[in-house]
């Protein structure tokens, strides 16, 4: 009978030993994953860019600013009037975002209103039509070869209005 008791004590001690070793390994792992010393400073977000393809002729990589030019409530009653859309957008840029008046843009996000129609597919199609109009009429600032333009729906705006977010290129040094 005594022998059974000592075997159960050994098994019990082995279980505790395994648990203690697991705790020690967990502490060592946690200690190794915690960095010591000062945390490196976060870079200035104004200097952060999204890089694009390198210009082979100059060897300089261009980027797109993370500070967009936002144009709200751009009225576009006729999506086929390319020159009118261009002039209205240029006027709204000078009114709402004057620091972007002479920029070239790398990314353009167009949000078409659909609050009065609740038709998301039609709103997205209108936004894409506005992108195509800008490609056709404003090649000096929005170029199909170098500008990404995407259309989306916006539930808080009526269908004749658009919100346009333009991300300018960062000039090469």
N, C-alpha and C positions, 0 to 999 in steps of 0.2 A: 504494500500500500504506500509506503513512504516513497518508493521509486516513482510512482505516478505523480505525486505532488511535486517532486523536483523537476520532472519533465515539463509539467505545466508552467512552473516558474521560469524555466529556461525559455519556453515559447513566449511567455508574457514579456520577459526581458528583451527578447529578440524583436518583438513588435515595437517596444518603446525605443530601442536603439535605432530601428529603421525610421521612426517618426522624428527622433532627434536629428538624425543625419539629414533628413529631408528639410527640416527647418533651417539647419545650418547652411545647406546648399542654397536655399531660397534667399537667405540673408546675403550670402556671398554674391549671388546673381544680382540682387537689387543694388547692392553697394557698387558693383561694377558698372551698372547701367546709369548711375547718377553721376553727372559731371561735377567736377570740383572747380572752384575759382569763379571768376567773373564770366557772365554770359556775354558772348560777343554782341556788339551793338547791331541793331536792325538798320539796314541800309535805308536811306532816304527814299520814300516811295516815289518822289518826283523823278528820281534817277532810274527807276525800274522801267524796262522796256520789254516788249514782246519782239523777239528778233524775227526777221524774215530772211529771205535769200540774200546771199552776199553778192554785191556788185563786183563782178570779176574785173571790170576795167579799172576800178579804183582800189579794190581790195578793202573797201569800207563796208561794214554791215550796217544797214539802216534798221530802224525800229519804229514802232507805233506808240505814241504817248498813251499813258493810262489816264490822262486827264481829258475827258471828252468835251466836245462842244455840243451842248444840248439845246435843241430847238423844239419848243412845244407849241402845239396848236397851229401848225402850218396848214392853212386852208388850201385845198386842192380840189376845186369843183370839176375840173376836166383833166383826166390823166393822159389825154392825147396832146395837150398843149405843152410840149417839151420846153420851149423857150420861156413861156410864162411861169412854169414850175421852177425853172432855173433862176429867173429873176426874182421870184417871190422868196425862194430859199436864200439867195444871196442877201436880199433885203432883211430877212429874219435873222440871218447870221450877224449882220451889222448891228441889228437892234438887240438881240439876245446874247450874242457871244462875239463881241467886237474883236477880241484877241485872235479869233480864228478866221478873220475875213480874207486873208491872203494865203491860206494853207492849202496843201494837197492832203488828201485823206486816204488812209490805208484801209480803214474799216468803217462802214456805214451801216447802222442798224436803223431800220424803218419800222415804226409801229403804227399800223393803220387802225383807226377807230372802228368799233363795231357795237357800241353801246345801244344804238338805235335799231340795229338789225339783228344782233345776236348770232351772226353767221361768221364763225371763225375762219372757215375756208375762204370765203369771199374777201374777208379783211386781209388775210395773208396774201391772196392773189393781188389785191390792190396795192399792198406794200411792195410786192415783187414788181408790179407795173411801174411804181414810182422809182424803184431802183433802175429799171431799164430806161426810163425816161432820163434819169440823171446820167446814165452811161452815154446815152445818145447826145445829150445837149451840153454837158459840162465836162468835156474831156480833159480840160486843163487841171481840174481838181479831183475828179473822180474818173479813173481810167479803168476800163474792163480788164486790162492786163495786170494792173497793180493794185486794184481796190477790191476788197471783199464787201459786197453789199447783200444784206439778208433782210427779208421781210417777216414781220410778226403781227399778231393781232393785239389790240389794246382795248380792253373791255370798258375803260372809263372815258372814252372819247367817241363822239359821233363820227359817222362814216366818212364825212368829207374832210376830216381833220387827221393830221399825222403828227407823230412825235418822231423827230430824227435825231439820232445820236451819232456824231461824227468824231472819229479818232484820227487826229492829224499825225502825219509822219514827223518823226524827230529828224531835224536836218542833220545831214552828215557833217562831221567837222572838217 
